Amino acid sequence: MGTSDPYIKFSLEQDNMIKDKDYGDMKSSVKKNDLNPVYGETFHFNIPSLNNMELTVKVMDDDIVSDDKMGKSKIKLEKHGLNATPKEFKEKVYNRVFGKDAYVHLTLKYEE
């Protein structure tokens, strides 16, 4: 496997029965030539509650012409009882690029 310039794209939406509500996207920095990056970055989304909230985590490869998706994971936030105490997550990244043991490590919390 060659080198990659990975970054993470976070998307948050409320997965409703009729119409989903988008709460925005955020993007990490790009880590040049790194297949095992560590980011240590903080992102904030303003949401009314955890009801039906789904965080999509996409691992992307920064390319000149078009960025490639390296893998993706979805986290249904209301299932995890998030509160003001940070909670560690190790989520499998589903893809065709990484080996079977590709994960993204996150720390999440929710405050009203």
N, C-alpha and C positions, 0 to 999 in steps of 0.2 A: 504494500500500500504506500502511495506517495505522501506528500505533505498536504496539509489543508490549512486554511485560514478561518477557523471556526468562530462563530458568534452565536448567541442565543436570542431568539425572538419570542417574546412573551405576548400572548393575546388573552384577554379576559372577556368572557361573555356570560350573560345570564341565559341559560338554555331553557327557554319557556316553551310551553306546549304550542302556542300559536305563532308568536313572533319573538325571535331572540333579540336581546339587547346587548349591544357592543359597548364595552367599557375601555376600549383602547388597546394599543400595542406599545410595547417598549422593547428596546434592543440593547444588548450588552456591547461592550467593546469587542473588537476583532483581535484574536490572538494569532499572530502570524506564525506559520509553520509549526503548529502545535496540535498533536493528536490527543493530548491529555491535558486540556487547559484548566486553569483555576482562575476564577473571575473575582470573587470577593466583592461583588457590586451589590448595591441596594436599589430596589425599585418599589414605587408606591402606586397603588391604584385606589381611587376613591369609589367605594361601592356602598350601597344602602344596607345590604345584609349579605349573608352567605347563601341565601336561598337560591338554588339552581345555578350557582356560580361554577364555571368551568375554566380552569387555567390551562391553556395550550402552550406547551414548551417545545419550540422547534429548534433543532441544532442545524445551523446553516453554514455553508462554506462560501466565504466571500470570494467572488470571482470578478474579473474585469467586465465580461459581457453579461453574464447572468448568474446569480447566486444559486447554488445547488442545495437542496434539502438533504441533510445527512441522516436525520432521524427526528422522531416526534413522540411526545407523551402528553396525555391529557389527565388532569387531576380535578376530580369533582370535589370542590372545597367544602361544601356543607357536610360531607360524609366524615370529615376528619376532626370535627369539634374544635376548630381553631379559636384561639382567644389571644389575649395580650402576651402570653408566654410563648416565645418562639418554639416551633416544632420542626424537627429535622425530617426531611423526606429523601428517600433514595428511590428514584423512579426509573424504571426500565425505558430505554429509548428504542422504539421500534423502527427498524430500518433495514436496508439491504447493504449498507456500507460497513458498519461496525461489526465486530464479532458478536457472539451471543451474550456477552457480559458487558454491554454498553449501558451506562447509567448516568443520570444527571442528579447531582446532590443539591438540594435546596433547603433553606430555612424559611418557613412561612409563619406569619402571625396575622391576627385580625383584631382591630380595635374599633369600637363604635365611636 
